[in-house]
Amino acid sequence: MTEKFLIEQQLNTKKSSLFMQRPSESSMKSTEKSRIFKMKGNEYYSKKTIDLKTFDLIIRLYNKSICLAPLNSECLSEAYGNRSALYFRLKRYPECILDVSRALACSNLTLARRVKLLIRKAESHIVLQDKANTQIALHDIKELIPRISKEMEKKNGESVFASIKEIEKALSILTDKKVIPYDICSGLHEDHLKMLSKKEKESPNSSVIVKTNENEQSYLVTRNDVMAGDIIYVDKPFCGFLNIYDSNIYCGHCFKEAYNSIPCDFCSWCSFCSEKCKTVAWTNYHDLECRIISHSTEDNTLSQTDYLALRSLILGIKKSGSINNFKNDLKHADETTEQVENGDFNPNEKSKFPKWKNQTFKSVYTLPLTRKITNSELQEIAVPTTEMLMSLCKYTDLFGNSIKSTTDIKNNEEIMLIGTILFKLRRRLISNSHFLTFELKTCRNELAVGTCKLKNCCFKLEFISSLSALLPHSCYPNAKICAVDNERFILYALRPIPKENQIYVSKGQLFYEMQKAFRVPALRQTLRYKCKCQACNENWPNLTELYKMPMENPIGYMKNYSQKESSLFDEYKSLLDPILKCQIVGGCEEKILKKLSYAMKKATDNLTPPSVVLCELMMSIAIYYETAFRYSTGYIYRKPPTKKSTIAVSKSDLQ
């Protein structure tokens, strides 16, 4: 069955006909829903203390409120204002100032609200010893005083004038010296910036070699010996897509953490770290996917991988400049695809270490199919593919405005060709895309680690890269992928990898997270194949079972017992315990990673898996990278300016 035939088959259904007759409008923003999330955030804000978990919850609720609030509305101003109050309370003054400015930029802002925000802004500038901006904020406050009504003066005037006096008093002792340097997202430690900078200058081909196995499938091996914790290469994939149900604290374009995110002007499911990313995303793909995915989330009909396929297609068309150019670029792609599937794919060029060609649609469209897909699976893929194709016709002007029915779609060769391309791409994503998950000790929804990953509860994003597609799955991987920022991804070693050894990553659950009885069916469902790694073949116990083995299975424990394991467990306890609790003492300095690398080398040389020590070391290296290269840690643990304001900094009322 051809892709075109399967799409036509779906277009002939009554369901598709009804889909094309549905109203095109969607309630993407909602004042009522926005205020519900804001009030939920206020409930947690009112607690006496705010720990890391509570902060994470409050910020998600406020960010969701911001995403749902209509553009320039009073509701949006209130949500920004409340988020600024949270940052003010946590002494995160640069973030507070930024959110105050956003709140003030909204229309329909009451005088009382404007004055309150300006006072908070002035107080923040004072703590940062920014005399010039404090003067500007104070001037703006004083300009509003004559406009304050008698009613407001009666209720709030006394506190307003008291605040003005405190600000003037603090301002009088400020000098014109340099403002405290304090970036909002300085994020990465200097050690990690050096690590990234050095590796990013190198081509991935300087670290890996493409080889082909007996089944004519391409894979990657290390060019040299790699130590645990080493960065193998830095990759910039063609396309990625955040977990749509957990996306409001990450940038929808560059994927870095953005607790101060700004929303799309039209939809409520996508937000960004800056106006720059927002503009680039809108230009490259979001203008078309915005309404499509908004409608889809209402019906819950498309999957994460469907969204990735849709964005990849739109990005490919936009990069080509037009649909005609896009078709010409792929003119011989199907022939190339056949060569890839026959094992002739070799991305290396004649130069010693050429740059990897990873930024074209063709590079992912011609990725190999690692196995044959059954007819029933093809029919399953046809359903969402057809819906996405109809959505492109119905909710966007990509094909003009004359497409009104399924018959119009079937009779348009250009649309059917794009549908066929989308179908083939969707097939390739099954085995070639990667899901990135958080290596945290506990699930934010308090699920067991295995259950969390099985339900994709805390996964961050899915991406497609012609380079990382050559990394097969293993339940006992020797490497892992981590998202950084600016659309960068790093592949780092979890265990020592000798020269010319194959590199494996996990595309699902690791053996120590989930029992084989649950892990294998999950892998069949997502990757559509049976895993044959050592952990599966030998049915290794998971980490929970390993912990319980001395008491519940003493015979099995004595069989695998090693005195060396006990001594290494005791030796590394003080190093691993804080990391496994996500409490890395002293920050993520490179010396901690070096200690982990040395410990893993020693454990690998002396222990045979499955081993508690090896598992805990793998987890610790992953947590280190997750903590070091993500931005949330910076928001909580970076120290605020040590010099305090001379004014009394009180908690501000929420809206």
C-alpha positions as CSV (number, residue, x, y, z in Angstrom):
1,M,0.0,0.0,0.0
2,T,1.4,3.4,-1.0
3,E,1.4,6.4,1.2
4,K,-0.9,8.3,-1.2
5,F,-3.4,5.4,-1.2
6,L,-3.5,5.3,2.6
7,I,-4.1,9.1,2.8
8,E,-6.9,8.9,0.2
9,Q,-8.4,6.1,2.1
10,Q,-8.6,8.3,5.2
11,L,-9.9,11.3,3.2
12,N,-12.8,9.1,2.0
13,T,-14.0,8.5,5.6
14,K,-17.0,10.4,7.1
15,K,-14.8,11.5,10.0
16,S,-12.5,13.4,7.5
17,S,-15.5,15.1,5.8
18,L,-16.9,16.2,9.1
19,F,-13.4,17.5,10.1
20,M,-13.3,19.8,7.1
21,Q,-16.8,21.2,8.0
22,R,-15.8,22.2,11.5
23,P,-15.5,25.8,12.5
24,S,-12.1,27.2,11.9
25,E,-12.0,29.4,15.0
26,S,-10.5,28.2,18.3
27,S,-10.6,29.8,21.7
28,M,-6.8,29.8,22.1
29,K,-6.8,32.4,24.9
30,S,-9.2,32.6,27.9
31,T,-9.4,35.2,30.6
32,E,-11.4,32.9,32.8
33,K,-8.9,30.0,32.6
34,S,-6.0,32.4,33.1
35,R,-7.4,33.8,36.3
36,I,-8.0,30.2,37.6
37,F,-4.4,29.3,37.2
38,K,-3.3,32.7,38.7
39,M,-5.5,32.1,41.8
40,K,-4.0,28.6,42.2
41,G,-0.6,30.1,42.1
42,N,-1.6,32.7,44.7
43,E,-2.6,30.0,47.1
44,Y,0.9,28.5,47.1
45,Y,2.5,31.9,47.2
46,S,0.7,32.7,50.5
47,K,2.7,29.9,52.3
48,K,5.3,31.1,54.8
49,T,8.2,29.5,53.1
50,I,8.8,28.7,49.4
51,D,11.1,25.7,48.8
52,L,12.3,24.5,45.4
53,K,9.3,22.3,44.8
54,T,6.8,25.0,45.7
55,F,8.6,27.5,43.6
56,D,8.5,25.1,40.6
57,L,4.7,24.7,41.1
58,I,4.0,28.4,41.5
59,I,6.0,29.4,38.5
60,R,4.3,26.8,36.3
61,L,0.9,28.1,37.5
62,Y,1.7,31.7,36.9
63,N,3.3,30.9,33.5
64,K,0.2,29.0,32.5
65,S,-1.9,32.0,33.5
66,I,0.3,34.2,31.3
67,C,0.0,31.9,28.3
68,L,-3.8,31.8,28.6
69,A,-4.2,35.6,29.1
70,P,-5.3,37.6,26.0
71,L,-2.8,39.9,24.5
72,N,-2.4,43.3,26.3
73,S,-5.2,42.4,28.7
74,E,-5.5,43.4,32.3
75,C,-5.4,39.7,33.1
76,L,-2.0,39.4,31.4
77,S,-0.7,42.4,33.5
78,E,-1.9,40.8,36.7
79,A,-0.2,37.5,35.9
80,Y,3.1,39.3,35.0
81,G,2.7,41.3,38.2
82,N,2.2,38.3,40.4
83,R,5.2,36.6,38.9
84,S,7.3,39.7,39.5
85,A,6.1,39.6,43.2
86,L,7.4,36.0,43.4
87,Y,10.8,36.9,42.1
88,F,10.9,40.0,44.4
89,R,10.2,37.7,47.4
90,L,13.0,35.3,46.3
91,K,15.4,38.3,45.9
92,R,15.6,37.6,42.1
93,Y,15.5,41.3,41.3
94,P,16.5,41.3,37.6
95,E,13.7,38.9,36.8
96,C,11.3,41.0,38.9
97,I,12.2,44.1,37.0
98,L,11.7,42.4,33.7
99,D,8.3,41.2,34.6
100,V,7.3,44.6,36.0
101,S,8.2,46.2,32.7
102,R,6.1,43.6,30.9
103,A,3.1,44.2,33.2
104,L,3.4,48.0,32.8
105,A,3.4,47.6,29.0
106,C,-0.1,46.0,29.0
107,S,-3.1,48.3,28.4
108,N,-6.1,48.8,30.7
109,L,-3.8,49.0,33.8
110,T,-5.3,50.7,36.8
111,L,-3.5,53.6,38.4
112,A,-3.3,51.7,41.7
113,R,-1.7,48.7,40.0
114,R,0.7,50.9,38.0
115,V,1.9,52.6,41.1
116,K,2.4,49.4,43.0
117,L,4.5,47.9,40.2
118,L,6.6,51.0,39.9
119,I,7.4,50.9,43.6
120,R,8.4,47.3,43.3
121,K,10.6,48.2,40.3
122,A,12.3,51.1,42.2
123,E,13.0,48.9,45.2
124,S,14.6,46.3,43.0
125,H,16.8,48.8,41.3
126,I,17.9,50.1,44.8
127,V,19.0,46.6,45.8
128,L,21.0,46.3,42.6
129,Q,22.5,49.8,43.4
130,D,21.2,51.1,40.1
131,K,20.8,54.8,40.9
132,A,19.9,56.0,37.3
133,N,17.0,53.5,36.9
134,T,15.8,54.1,40.5
135,Q,15.5,57.8,39.6
136,I,13.5,57.0,36.5
137,A,11.1,54.7,38.4
138,L,10.7,57.3,41.2
139,H,10.0,60.0,38.6
140,D,7.3,57.8,37.0
141,I,5.7,57.3,40.4
142,K,5.6,61.0,41.2
143,E,4.0,61.8,37.8
144,L,1.1,59.5,38.7
145,I,0.4,61.1,42.2
146,P,-1.8,64.0,40.9
147,R,-3.9,61.5,39.0
148,I,-4.6,59.3,42.0
149,S,-8.3,59.6,42.9
150,K,-9.4,60.5,46.4
151,E,-10.8,56.9,46.9
152,M,-7.4,55.4,46.1
153,E,-5.6,58.0,48.2
154,K,-7.8,57.1,51.1
155,K,-7.1,53.3,50.7
156,N,-3.5,53.3,49.5
157,G,-2.2,56.8,49.7
158,E,-0.5,56.5,53.0
159,S,1.5,53.4,52.0
160,V,2.3,54.9,48.6
161,F,3.7,58.1,50.1
162,A,5.6,56.1,52.8
163,S,7.2,54.0,50.0
164,I,8.2,57.1,48.1
165,K,9.9,58.5,51.2
166,E,11.8,55.2,51.7
167,I,12.9,55.2,48.1
168,E,14.1,58.8,48.3
169,K,16.0,58.0,51.5
170,A,17.7,55.0,49.9
171,L,18.4,57.0,46.7
172,S,20.1,59.7,48.6
173,I,22.9,57.4,49.7
174,L,23.3,55.6,46.3
175,T,26.3,56.7,44.3
176,D,26.8,56.8,40.5
177,K,29.2,53.9,40.7
178,K,28.8,50.8,38.4
179,V,25.7,48.8,38.8
180,I,26.0,45.3,40.3
181,P,26.6,43.0,37.3
182,Y,23.9,40.4,37.5
183,D,22.6,38.6,34.4
184,I,19.2,37.1,34.4
185,C,20.3,33.9,32.6
186,S,24.1,33.7,33.1
187,G,23.2,30.1,33.7
188,L,26.2,28.0,32.8
189,H,29.2,27.7,35.1
190,E,32.5,29.0,33.6
191,D,33.8,25.4,33.6
192,H,30.9,24.2,31.5
193,L,31.2,27.2,29.1
194,K,34.8,26.2,28.5
195,M,33.8,22.5,28.0
196,L,31.1,23.5,25.5
197,S,33.2,26.0,23.7
198,K,36.1,23.6,23.1
199,K,33.9,20.8,21.9
200,E,31.6,23.0,19.8
201,K,34.6,24.1,17.7
202,E,35.2,20.5,16.7
203,S,33.3,18.6,14.1
204,P,31.5,15.5,15.5
205,N,33.5,13.5,13.0
206,S,36.6,14.3,15.1
207,S,35.1,12.2,17.9
208,V,33.0,9.5,16.1
209,I,33.2,7.3,13.1
210,V,30.3,6.0,11.0
211,K,30.3,2.3,10.5
212,T,27.9,-0.3,9.0
213,N,26.9,-3.6,10.5
214,E,26.1,-6.9,8.8
215,N,22.5,-5.8,8.4
216,E,23.8,-2.7,6.5
217,Q,22.7,-0.4,9.2
218,S,24.9,2.6,10.0
219,Y,26.0,3.3,13.6
220,L,28.5,5.4,15.5
221,V,31.7,4.3,17.2
222,T,34.2,6.4,19.2
223,R,37.3,7.6,17.4
224,N,39.4,7.6,20.6
225,D,39.0,6.3,24.2
226,V,36.3,8.2,26.1
227,M,36.1,8.6,29.8
228,A,32.8,8.7,31.8
229,G,31.6,12.3,31.9
230,D,33.4,13.4,28.7
231,I,31.4,15.3,26.1
232,I,31.6,13.2,22.9
233,Y,30.2,15.9,20.6
234,V,27.9,18.9,20.4
235,D,25.0,18.5,18.0
236,K,22.5,21.0,16.6
237,P,19.6,18.9,15.3
238,F,17.2,19.8,12.5
239,C,14.1,20.1,14.6
240,G,12.8,19.6,18.1
241,F,9.5,19.9,19.9
242,L,8.9,20.4,23.6
243,N,6.5,18.3,25.7
244,I,3.4,20.3,24.9
245,Y,1.8,19.6,28.3
246,D,4.8,20.9,30.2
247,S,6.2,23.6,28.0
248,N,5.6,26.9,29.7
249,I,9.0,27.0,31.6
250,Y,11.0,26.3,28.5
251,C,11.6,28.2,25.3
252,G,9.7,26.7,22.5
253,H,12.4,27.6,20.0
254,C,15.9,27.2,21.7
255,F,14.6,24.8,24.5
256,K,16.5,26.4,27.4
257,E,14.7,26.9,30.7
258,A,12.9,30.2,30.7
259,Y,11.0,30.8,34.0
260,N,10.6,34.3,32.8
261,S,9.0,33.1,29.6
262,I,6.8,35.2,27.3
263,P,3.8,33.7,25.5
264,C,2.9,33.4,21.9
265,D,0.4,36.3,21.1
266,F,-2.2,33.9,19.8
267,C,-1.9,30.4,21.3
268,S,-1.7,29.2,24.9
269,W,0.6,26.2,24.4
270,C,3.9,27.8,23.4
271,S,6.2,30.3,25.1
272,F,9.6,31.7,24.6
273,C,12.7,33.0,26.5
274,S,13.0,36.2,24.5
275,E,11.4,38.3,21.8
276,K,14.2,37.1,19.5
277,C,13.3,33.5,19.8
278,K,9.6,34.3,19.5
279,T,10.2,36.2,16.2
280,V,12.5,33.5,14.8
281,A,10.0,30.7,15.7
282,W,7.1,32.6,14.1
283,T,9.0,33.2,10.9
284,N,10.3,29.7,10.6
285,Y,7.3,27.5,11.6
286,H,5.1,28.7,14.4
287,D,2.9,30.9,12.3
288,L,1.5,27.7,10.6
289,E,1.6,25.3,13.5
290,C,0.1,27.7,16.0
291,R,-3.6,27.2,15.2
292,I,-3.2,23.6,14.1
293,I,-1.9,22.4,17.4
294,S,-4.3,24.6,19.3
295,H,-7.2,22.7,17.7
296,S,-5.4,19.4,18.2
297,T,-4.9,19.9,21.9
298,E,-8.6,20.4,22.3
299,D,-9.4,17.1,20.7
300,N,-6.2,15.3,22.0
301,T,-5.9,13.6,18.6
302,L,-2.2,14.0,17.8
303,S,0.9,12.7,19.6
304,Q,4.2,14.3,20.4
305,T,5.8,12.7,17.4
306,D,3.1,13.9,15.2
307,Y,3.8,17.5,16.3
308,L,7.5,17.0,15.6
309,A,6.7,15.7,12.1
310,L,4.5,18.7,11.4
311,R,7.0,21.2,12.6
312,S,9.8,19.5,10.7
313,L,7.7,19.6,7.5
314,I,6.9,23.3,7.9
315,L,10.5,24.2,8.7
316,G,11.7,22.3,5.6
317,I,9.2,24.2,3.4
318,K,10.2,27.6,5.0
319,K,13.9,26.9,4.6
320,S,13.4,26.1,0.9
321,G,11.6,29.3,0.4
322,S,8.5,27.9,-1.3
323,I,6.7,24.6,-1.9
324,N,8.1,24.4,-5.4
325,N,11.6,24.8,-4.2
326,F,10.9,22.3,-1.5
327,K,9.6,19.7,-4.1
328,N,12.7,20.3,-6.2
329,D,15.0,19.9,-3.2
330,L,13.4,16.4,-2.6
331,K,13.3,15.5,-6.3
332,H,15.7,12.6,-5.9
333,A,15.2,12.1,-2.2
334,D,13.3,8.8,-2.6
335,E,16.2,7.3,-4.6
336,T,18.5,8.5,-1.9
337,T,16.3,7.0,0.7
338,E,16.5,3.6,-1.0
339,Q,20.3,3.8,-0.9
340,V,20.2,4.7,2.8
341,E,18.0,1.7,3.5
342,N,20.4,-0.5,1.6
343,G,23.3,0.6,3.7
344,D,25.1,3.0,1.4
345,F,24.6,6.0,3.7
346,N,27.9,7.7,4.7
347,P,27.8,11.3,5.9
348,N,31.6,11.7,5.9
349,E,33.2,13.8,3.2
350,K,36.7,13.6,1.8
351,S,38.2,16.2,4.2
352,K,39.5,14.8,7.5
353,F,36.8,16.1,9.8
354,P,34.1,17.8,7.8
355,K,31.1,19.6,9.4
356,W,28.1,17.4,9.7
357,K,25.3,18.3,7.4
358,N,22.5,18.2,9.9
359,Q,20.4,21.3,9.2
360,T,18.5,20.3,6.1
361,F,15.1,18.6,5.8
362,K,16.6,16.1,3.3
363,S,19.1,15.0,6.0
364,V,16.3,13.6,8.2
365,Y,13.9,12.7,5.3
366,T,16.5,10.3,4.0
367,L,17.3,8.6,7.3
368,P,17.2,4.8,7.2
369,L,14.2,2.7,8.3
370,T,15.7,0.4,10.8
371,R,13.0,-2.2,10.3
372,K,10.1,-3.0,8.1
373,I,6.8,-1.4,9.2
374,T,3.7,-3.6,9.0
375,N,0.5,-2.7,7.1
376,S,-1.4,-2.2,10.3
377,E,1.2,0.2,11.5
378,L,1.1,2.1,8.2
379,Q,-2.7,2.5,8.6
380,E,-2.1,3.8,12.1
381,I,0.3,6.4,10.8
382,A,-2.1,7.4,8.1
383,V,-4.8,8.7,10.6
384,P,-2.7,11.5,12.2
385,T,-0.9,12.3,8.9
386,T,-4.2,12.9,7.2
387,E,-5.4,15.1,10.0
388,M,-2.3,17.2,9.9
389,L,-2.6,17.5,6.1
390,M,-6.3,18.6,6.4
391,S,-5.3,21.0,9.2
392,L,-2.7,22.6,6.9
393,C,-5.4,23.2,4.3
394,K,-8.1,24.3,6.8
395,Y,-6.3,26.4,9.4
396,T,-3.4,28.0,7.3
397,D,-2.9,29.6,3.9
398,L,0.0,27.4,2.9
399,F,-2.1,26.0,0.0
400,G,-4.2,29.2,-0.5
401,N,-7.8,29.6,0.6
402,S,-9.7,27.6,-2.0
403,I,-9.4,24.2,-0.3
404,K,-12.8,23.5,1.4
405,S,-13.3,19.8,1.3
406,T,-11.6,16.4,1.2
407,T,-12.4,16.2,-2.5
408,D,-10.4,19.4,-3.1
409,I,-7.5,17.9,-1.3
410,K,-7.6,14.6,-3.2
411,N,-7.7,16.5,-6.5
412,N,-4.8,18.7,-5.7
413,E,-1.5,16.9,-6.7
414,E,0.7,19.4,-4.8
415,I,-1.2,18.8,-1.5
416,M,-1.2,15.1,-1.9
417,L,2.6,15.2,-2.6
418,I,3.2,17.1,0.6
419,G,1.0,14.6,2.4
420,T,3.1,11.8,1.1
421,I,6.3,13.5,2.2
422,L,4.8,14.1,5.7
423,F,3.8,10.4,5.8
424,K,7.3,9.2,5.0
425,L,8.8,11.5,7.5
426,R,6.4,10.3,10.2
427,R,7.5,6.8,9.5
428,R,11.2,7.7,10.0
429,L,10.6,9.4,13.3
430,I,9.4,6.2,14.9
431,S,12.9,4.7,15.1
432,N,15.1,7.8,14.5
433,S,13.8,10.5,16.9
434,H,15.0,10.8,20.5
435,F,13.1,11.7,23.7
436,L,15.0,13.7,26.3
437,T,13.9,13.1,29.9
438,F,14.9,14.7,33.2
439,E,17.3,12.7,35.3
440,L,15.7,13.7,38.6
441,K,15.4,11.5,41.7
442,T,11.6,12.1,42.0
443,C,8.8,12.7,39.6
444,R,7.1,16.1,39.9
445,N,3.8,14.2,40.0
446,E,5.2,11.8,42.6
447,L,5.1,8.8,40.3
448,A,7.6,6.0,40.5
449,V,10.6,6.6,38.2
450,G,9.7,3.8,35.8
451,T,6.0,4.8,35.7
452,C,7.0,8.4,35.1
453,K,9.1,7.5,32.1
454,L,6.5,5.0,30.8
455,K,3.8,7.7,30.8
456,N,6.3,10.4,29.4
457,C,5.3,12.4,32.5
458,C,8.5,14.5,32.9
459,F,10.1,14.2,29.5
460,K,11.4,17.5,28.1
461,L,11.3,17.2,24.4
462,E,11.6,15.0,21.3
463,F,14.0,15.9,18.5
464,I,15.3,14.6,15.2
465,S,18.9,14.7,14.1
466,S,20.6,12.9,11.2
467,L,23.7,12.4,13.5
468,S,22.0,11.3,16.7
469,A,19.7,9.0,14.7
470,L,22.7,6.7,14.3
471,L,22.6,6.0,18.1
472,P,20.7,2.8,18.8
473,H,18.8,2.0,22.0
474,S,20.1,0.0,24.9
475,C,18.7,-0.5,28.4
476,Y,22.3,-0.3,29.6
477,P,23.6,2.7,27.6
478,N,27.1,4.0,27.7
479,A,26.1,7.6,26.7
480,K,23.3,10.1,27.1
481,I,22.0,13.2,25.3
482,C,21.4,16.5,27.2
483,A,19.8,19.7,25.9
484,V,21.7,22.9,26.6
485,D,20.5,26.1,25.0
486,N,20.5,27.8,21.6
487,E,19.2,24.5,20.1
488,R,22.4,22.8,21.2
489,F,22.5,19.2,22.4
490,I,25.5,17.3,23.9
491,L,26.2,13.6,23.8
492,Y,28.3,12.6,26.9
493,A,29.6,9.3,28.2
494,L,27.9,7.6,31.1
495,R,30.6,4.9,31.3
496,P,34.1,4.6,29.8
497,I,33.9,3.8,26.1
498,P,37.1,2.3,24.5
499,K,38.3,3.3,21.1
500,E,36.1,2.1,18.2
501,N,33.4,0.8,20.5
502,Q,29.8,1.4,19.5
503,I,27.8,4.2,21.3
504,Y,24.4,3.4,22.7
505,V,21.8,5.7,24.3
506,S,18.5,4.9,26.0
507,K,15.3,5.7,24.0
508,G,13.1,4.5,26.7
509,Q,13.6,3.0,30.2
510,L,16.9,1.9,31.6
511,F,17.2,-1.5,33.2
512,Y,17.7,-0.1,36.7
513,E,14.5,2.0,36.4
514,M,12.1,-0.6,35.4
515,Q,11.7,-4.4,35.4
516,K,12.1,-6.2,32.1
517,A,8.4,-7.4,32.2
518,F,7.2,-3.8,32.0
519,R,10.2,-2.3,30.0
520,V,10.0,-4.6,27.0
521,P,6.3,-4.0,26.2
522,A,6.9,-0.3,26.6
523,L,9.8,-0.4,24.1
524,R,7.7,-2.4,21.6
525,Q,5.0,0.2,21.8
526,T,7.3,3.2,21.3
527,L,10.2,1.9,19.2
528,R,8.3,-1.1,17.6
529,Y,11.1,-3.6,18.1
530,K,12.4,-6.1,20.7
531,C,15.4,-4.9,22.6
532,K,18.3,-7.4,22.6
533,C,20.8,-5.6,24.9
534,Q,22.7,-7.4,27.6
535,A,20.4,-6.2,30.4
536,C,17.3,-7.7,28.5
537,N,19.0,-10.9,27.4
538,E,20.2,-11.6,31.0
539,N,17.1,-10.2,32.7
540,W,19.0,-8.0,35.1
541,P,17.2,-6.8,38.2
542,N,16.3,-3.1,38.5
543,L,17.9,-0.9,41.2
544,T,15.0,-1.4,43.6
545,E,15.5,-5.2,43.4
546,L,19.3,-4.8,43.8
547,Y,18.8,-2.8,47.0
548,K,16.4,-5.4,48.4
549,M,18.4,-8.5,47.3
550,P,20.4,-9.0,50.5
551,M,17.1,-9.5,52.4
552,E,14.7,-10.9,49.9
553,N,17.0,-12.9,47.7
554,P,20.1,-13.8,49.8
555,I,21.1,-16.7,47.5
556,G,21.1,-14.5,44.4
557,Y,22.9,-11.8,46.4
558,M,25.7,-14.2,47.5
559,K,26.0,-15.4,44.0
560,N,26.7,-11.9,42.7
561,Y,28.2,-10.5,45.9
562,S,31.6,-8.8,45.7
563,Q,33.6,-7.5,48.7
564,K,34.8,-4.8,46.3
565,E,31.3,-3.6,45.7
566,S,30.8,-3.0,49.5
567,S,34.1,-1.2,49.8
568,L,33.4,1.0,46.8
569,F,29.8,1.7,48.0
570,D,31.2,3.0,51.3
571,E,34.0,4.9,49.6
572,Y,31.7,6.8,47.2
573,K,28.7,7.3,49.6
574,S,29.7,10.9,50.6
575,L,30.2,11.8,46.9
576,L,27.0,10.2,45.5
577,D,24.4,10.8,48.2
578,P,24.1,14.6,47.7
579,I,24.0,14.2,43.9
580,L,21.3,11.5,44.1
581,K,19.2,13.8,46.3
582,C,19.8,16.6,43.7
583,Q,21.7,18.6,46.2
584,I,25.1,19.1,44.7
585,V,27.2,20.8,47.3
586,G,29.3,23.7,46.1
587,G,27.6,24.0,42.8
588,C,28.4,22.0,39.6
589,E,32.1,22.6,39.5
590,E,34.1,20.5,37.0
591,K,36.1,18.9,39.9
592,I,32.9,17.0,40.9
593,L,32.6,15.6,37.4
594,K,36.3,14.5,37.5
595,K,35.6,12.7,40.8
596,L,32.6,10.9,39.2
597,S,34.7,10.0,36.2
598,Y,37.5,8.5,38.3
599,A,35.0,6.7,40.4
600,M,33.3,5.2,37.4
601,K,36.6,4.1,35.9
602,K,37.5,2.3,39.1
603,A,34.1,0.7,39.5
604,T,34.0,-0.4,35.8
605,D,37.5,-2.1,36.2
606,N,36.4,-3.9,39.4
607,L,32.7,-4.7,39.2
608,T,30.5,-6.7,36.9
609,P,27.0,-5.4,36.2
610,P,24.3,-5.4,37.4
611,S,25.8,-3.4,40.3
612,V,24.3,-0.9,42.7
613,V,27.5,1.2,42.6
614,L,27.6,1.3,38.7
615,C,23.9,2.2,38.6
616,E,24.3,5.0,41.2
617,L,27.3,6.4,39.3
618,M,25.5,6.4,36.0
619,M,22.6,8.2,37.7
620,S,24.9,10.7,39.4
621,I,26.7,11.6,36.1
622,A,23.3,12.1,34.4
623,I,22.0,14.2,37.3
624,Y,25.2,16.3,37.2
625,Y,24.8,17.1,33.6
626,E,21.1,17.8,34.0
627,T,21.8,20.2,36.8
628,A,24.9,21.8,35.3
629,F,23.5,22.4,31.8
630,R,19.9,23.4,32.7
631,Y,18.9,26.8,33.8
632,S,16.6,26.2,36.7
633,T,19.4,25.6,39.1
634,G,20.6,29.1,38.3
635,Y,17.4,30.7,39.4
636,I,17.3,29.1,42.8
637,Y,20.8,28.7,44.0
638,R,22.7,31.6,42.5
639,K,23.4,34.0,45.3
640,P,21.6,37.4,45.1
641,P,23.5,40.7,45.6
642,T,25.0,40.7,49.1
643,K,24.4,44.4,49.7
644,K,20.9,44.9,51.0
645,S,18.6,47.9,50.4
646,T,18.2,50.5,53.2
647,I,14.5,50.5,52.7
648,A,12.1,48.0,54.2
649,V,11.3,45.5,51.4
650,S,7.9,44.1,52.2
651,K,5.8,41.5,50.4
652,S,3.5,43.0,47.8
653,D,-0.1,42.1,47.5
654,L,-1.1,39.8,44.7
655,Q,-3.9,40.4,42.2
